[in-house]
């Protein structure tokens, strides 16, 4: 780069460059006087010179070569502004590929051009697509408070829903529109969902940096689907005020528009011809986006738009909602689980729209609207990990399959509401006000549930009886050894998980499930996927997996197919001639072990895996301990199952009582 100012890096960034945990970097800093001196930041969050750090890592054998994606990102971040770094990433992507899309024209500084050239050179050796996705993901994570993106699973659901609801002749070429595309998540999902079909993707974004990134992203997707023609056009414009695709009609439209924007063009657009259902009030910009989408649909075309829940019930929008219902333009509303997209604390909605078809085979005008409550698919715990996507997809798509079949059976949580019931003084289309998720259990179902709980409790009693018979000799001294010592002795190997550069939730060849600490805090199931070659640590069957954070500290033996590990998760592979994996996992997960190896600064404090203690026992004795550890784990799992059954029964019986179902 032309600038002489050093590029600052944090301890976390140094850890990523070296492929180790942050604790290891802190240890290097304490033990080595030659470690680079701080050039900025604070005592708690110091910053160092990237060039000095890279040279020190090379000199001390911590890395093999200088350069790489992890070293590249701090230089983009050092550009300062969000727009400058975003435009630099987009320019690098365009130099790495031969875009089929027409990219927005933006002025670039010499500094950006130089850095983009270096990134493109790296991409040609380490993979152009992978390098771009890595830089884009880091950029999105850095500016997460300023940006609102559509998670890939939600984008895929929206695309599949639009394709399912659309009716009419299937043309040889499908046109997709996204008038507020951001970095192109929805457009990319459409390209993936329509693989094998000729496609025209039209997208618009008023932010030049976002438009440039979307253009670069779609160029890669178009290259990935070279078996069919994919033409893309990304326009940099405000679609409401200055529609670059005026007069163009699309087969499907997808949109996640900006929410609650009062300055959306109310005065200058008062007489716009798009407002066929009424002029949107100044406080209802979302209804302007709804009508904008409808104006671009071909006859029978479908649109899916993400909206905040208040749009379904605010008094100011009731006249437009009524018109959308009467004309059949609003076909369905889906209430999503909290955590589906930003803001994560809100149950956002999908509005499914369709333009009136002009064919003779079109279904008769609908006399009802489909309202779907999918909020029950939320994960417990942190909302940022997202809902149960697979179950959510199946549920929503099964409901959408009934849109034009009024006699079809609806899944539990979906209801057809007659228009006469919706067109009242409020015109409230909030699904939760009209649906009742789950019917009251019958007497036979309650009896069966009580029997299942009784069986679980009896099983627990039997297991507890066996465990109470365990004897302990407190006077017998026992020696222990740390995990670090076992690694040095060759009894096991230790691999640390890290955040991959190309994490996704869309299955593709060569991908494996990705487990994170957030997953452990919810239901324990991996919520993402990652390419095998991008995973820093992959747990194979028989490996011991340890969560190295106090709030989720646990250890277990992995069973099943390979699984990639995210940050603060570790894979330990034992030498079976020296260690029993079940014995090792049992020793490691002892609460006292986690306490002595933790930092105790807060609930998010880390556990130093190398300081965890393991009993020193011969292999035969290890297996005896492993058997008891296994019985204890079985007891814990059965206890959790009994708790789930009991809580469910309490809720079901309470519902029956509240409905007056008690026989007196």
Secondary structure, DSSP 8 states (H G I E B T S, - for coil): ----S--EEEHHHHHHHHTS-HHHHHHHHHH-TTS----EE-SSSEEEEHHHHHHHHHHTTS-SSS-SHHHHHHHHHTT-SHHHHHHHHHHHHHHHS--SSB-------HHHHHHHHHHHHHHHHH-HHHHHHHHHHHHHHHTTTT-----HHHHHHHHHHHHHH--S---SEEEEEETT-TTTHHHHHHHHHTTTSEEEEEEEESSHHHHHHHHHHHHHHHHHTTTS-EEEEEEES-TTTS-TTTT--EEEEEE---SS-S-SSTTTTTT-TT-TT----TT-HHHHHHHHHHHTEEEEEEEEEEE-GGGGT-GGGHHHHHHHHHTT-EEEEEE--TTSSSSTTS--EEEEEE----STT-----SEEEEEE-GGG--SS-GGG---HHHHHHHHHHHHTTTT-TTS---TTEEEEEHHHHSSSS----GGGT--SS----HHHHHHHHHHHHHHHHHHHHHHHHHHT----TTS---EEEHHHHHHHTSEEEEE----TT-BSS--TTEEEEE-HHHHHTTSS--EEEEGGG-S-EE-TT-EEEE-BGGG-EEEE--SS-EEE-TTEEEEEE-TTT--HHHHHHHHT-HHHHHHHB--SSTT-BB-GGG-EEE---HHHHHHHHHHHHHHHHHHHHHHHHHHHHHHHHHHHHHHHHTT----
